[in-house]
Every structure is written in C-alpha cells, then in structure tokens.
Amino acid sequence: MVLIEALALGKPVIATRVGDVPEMVGEFGLIVPPEDGEAMSKALDRVLWQDVGYPHFVADAAPEYVRKNFSLDVLVRRWDGLIQTTAKPEL
C-alpha cells in the first residue's frame, strides 16, 4: 500500500519490477529490475536532478489517478465483480 499512499500524496515512486508493481504505479513510477543498484541509482538521479518536470507531473496528476483506480468504492466494485465471476451457485 505504501506505493499507492505515496502517489496519493503526489510523490514520485521508484520501485522494483516485482508482482503487480508496474501496473499499480502506471506512468507515475519509475520501475527498475530487482537487485539492480545501478538502475536504482539512475532512477533516483532522474527524479532528483535530470527530469525536473517529472516530480511536478506526478504531484499534479497522481492523486487523481489514485482516486480513480484505488478508492474504496473502486476496490469494493472490483472485489464484488471478482466474487460474482468466481462464485458458483449451490444446487
């Protein structure tokens, strides 16, 4: 949840490519391979020094992205849909 919480606060995310992380953070996170210190260093350098507009882009757009994709209402609807598609009626 910490990645979504950071995005909700408009903070850029740098995370490793594991599980659903890339899909979760979308265009608001920089994704690096696991155990790749050089890639992590380059991502940090990009956010802190090279791409000065990127943190502003995230601060402006990421909170709305989180509201649209991870609000309680959205998550409840997703879970309900999953339950409806997997539940089998008893005979």
C-alpha positions in Angstrom: 0.0 0.0 0.0 2.9 2.4 0.5 3.3 2.9 -3.2 -0.4 3.9 -3.6 -0.1 6.1 -0.5 3.0 7.9 -1.9 1.2 8.5 -5.2 -1.9 9.8 -3.4 0.4 12.4 -1.8 1.8 13.3 -5.2 5.2 11.8 -4.6 7.2 10.0 -7.4 7.7 6.3 -6.8 10.8 4.3 -7.7 10.2 0.6 -7.2 11.4 -2.8 -8.4 9.7 -4.8 -11.1 8.0 -7.4 -8.9 4.4 -8.6 -8.9 1.9 -6.1 -9.9 4.0 -3.0 -9.1 4.4 -1.8 -12.7 0.7 -1.9 -13.3 -0.1 -0.4 -9.9 2.1 2.7 -10.3 1.5 3.2 -14.0 3.2 6.2 -15.5 3.8 7.8 -12.1 6.6 5.4 -11.1 10.0 4.5 -12.3 10.4 0.8 -12.4 13.8 -0.9 -12.1 14.9 -4.5 -12.2 15.2 -6.2 -8.8 18.7 -6.2 -7.3 20.0 -3.6 -9.9 21.7 -0.9 -7.8 22.9 0.9 -10.9 19.3 1.1 -12.4 18.0 2.4 -9.0 20.8 5.0 -8.9 19.9 6.2 -12.4 16.2 6.4 -11.5 17.0 8.4 -8.4 19.2 10.7 -10.4 16.4 11.2 -12.9 13.9 12.2 -10.3 16.2 14.4 -8.2 18.3 16.1 -10.9 17.6 15.3 -14.5 13.9 15.5 -15.2 12.8 18.5 -13.1 9.3 18.3 -14.6 8.6 14.7 -13.6 8.0 15.3 -9.9 5.7 18.2 -10.8 3.8 16.0 -13.2 3.4 13.3 -10.5 2.3 15.9 -7.9 -0.3 17.2 -10.3 -1.7 14.0 -11.7 -1.0 11.1 -9.4 -3.5 11.9 -6.7 -6.4 11.8 -9.2 -5.0 8.6 -10.7 -5.2 7.0 -7.2 -8.7 8.3 -6.6 -9.9 6.8 -9.9 -8.2 3.5 -9.5 -7.7 2.7 -5.8 -10.5 4.4 -3.9 -12.5 2.3 -1.5 -15.6 2.4 -3.9 -13.5 1.2 -6.8 -11.8 -1.6 -4.9 -15.2 -2.8 -3.5 -16.6 -2.9 -7.0 -13.6 -4.9 -8.3 -13.9 -7.4 -5.4 -17.6 -7.7 -6.0 -17.0 -8.3 -9.7 -14.4 -10.9 -8.9 -16.7 -12.7 -6.4 -19.6 -12.6 -8.9 -17.5 -14.2 -11.7 -16.0 -16.9 -9.5 -18.8 -17.8 -7.2 -20.8 -20.8 -8.2 -24.4 -21.2 -7.2 -25.2 -24.1 -5.0 -27.6 -26.7 -6.4 
